[in-house]
Amino acid sequence: MNKMEIITTGEKWVGYGINTIHSSIIQILGNAQSSIILAIFVLTDRNVVDKIIEALERGVKVEIYTYIIENLRHTENVDLLINLKKKYPYLSVFEIDEVLHTKILIIDERYMVVTSANFSYGGLIKNYELGFKIDDIEIAQKIISLLRRLREL
């Protein structure tokens, strides 16, 4: 992979030599060797959840930062992951009660997907969204530091 690659959703954008956000997320989740850090507003895409579970089964450490949606504590998929914390002690879910609208995935503290797309059908498939797949340890470390500061809020 180049240091940075543009990724998109939306049928008129995809197919012009640009990878999709969804396929990029699924690919790098499948390649995770040591850690996954995910900061999301919403998570309804079951394919993403299944890849996270596969990574947990391989022993990959997972940190998830998610917004607590008013009147709907979490989505079904976030509830599923929270319930897996007993089985996988190296899974952490941090619930942020202020609006966390970020959509960032960091793999092995190096590879990132930073996107406007929610991790939902609309965001990953239907809407016109834009993002970047980035390979940069220094940027990843800065983002990780910012995300971990959310625990102090």
Secondary structure as GFF3:
##gff-version 3
##sequence-region A 1 153
A	DSSP	beta_strand	4	8	.	.	.	ID=ss1
A	DSSP	beta_strand	19	20	.	.	.	ID=ss2
A	DSSP	alpha_helix	21	31	.	.	.	ID=ss3
A	DSSP	beta_strand	35	40	.	.	.	ID=ss4
A	DSSP	alpha_helix	46	57	.	.	.	ID=ss5
A	DSSP	beta_strand	61	67	.	.	.	ID=ss6
A	DSSP	alpha_helix	76	83	.	.	.	ID=ss7
A	DSSP	beta_strand	91	96	.	.	.	ID=ss8
A	DSSP	beta_strand	104	107	.	.	.	ID=ss9
A	DSSP	beta_strand	111	115	.	.	.	ID=ss10
A	DSSP	alpha_helix	121	121	.	.	.	ID=ss11
A	DSSP	pi_helix	122	126	.	.	.	ID=ss12
A	DSSP	beta_strand	130	135	.	.	.	ID=ss13
A	DSSP	alpha_helix	137	149	.	.	.	ID=ss14
A	DSSP	three_ten_helix	150	152	.	.	.	ID=ss15
###
